[in-house]
């Protein structure tokens, strides 16, 4: 059914009519799975960072292993690159505060799941937004935040281990922070490539001299995709203060020298119609680890509240 050029009310009514037909439930679930995957890719910090380097794998991949002590746990077993030191994680994905010196390192898979949420038919017909927006708000954003929380948990553990932490004396983001930020990576025989920060922190830059802003913050097209750059580095921002606090800035190498991230298959999108009640949920498995614990640094502006395990990261 073509949902183009129809009203929101018609869209939601037609959506409900599809799931009334048992033969189309699977079709609707597949569409939901594709939508979840697309939105995670568009909005998640970790997924935007890795881009095309975020690899989809299956249990048939020769690198995929099953934990012999816990059959419900799987991981990727990867070769460690020469002169790099991967983070040491438990099979459950918890950082140990150590790095790997052996030839191999693991990337454990974790499950991310949304709560089951319910909407009755009348609600869906009366609301003035598409049901896809309801899915995004109640399913995608919840899992995205879980995934990004884990990403920064590993990143912060690496910062504690490598010592690439700087408390800036500036209370707002200033030009002189750039040199200090980039040198945390560039002095490690690596190359800084990406800056990650809260959107409000970036807003500080717009108070700089106009000519300075124009030269430092640019939009470029790479591989057909528009990207924002700051100081020549790729820029990723988020407005989610639960993921990154305002005043906290990360610098990282390119994904190639940073680590590995995998999706085990595709997201599962579950739907059930019980009388006039529609239930939905989604879950998926992803894994991430830093292949080089020196590939990230962190700066915290003066006055910013950012603690990790009770101590400045």
Secondary structure, DSSP 8 states (H G I E B T S, - for coil): ---TT--HHHHHHHHHHHHHSGGGHHHHHHHHHHHHHHHHHHH-HHHHHHGGGSEEE-TTSTTEEE-SS-TT-EEEEEE--TT---EEE-TTS-EEEEE--SSEEEEEEEEEE---EEEEHHHHHH-SS-HHHHHIIIIIHHHHHHHHHHHHHHHHHHHHHH--EEE-S-SS--THHHHHHHHHHHTTTS---EEEEEHHHHHGGGGS-HHHHHHHEEEEEETTEEEEEETTEEEEEE--TTTS-TTEEEEE--HHHHEEEEEES--EEEEEEETTEEEEEEEEEEEEEES-TTSEEEEE-TT----BTTB--
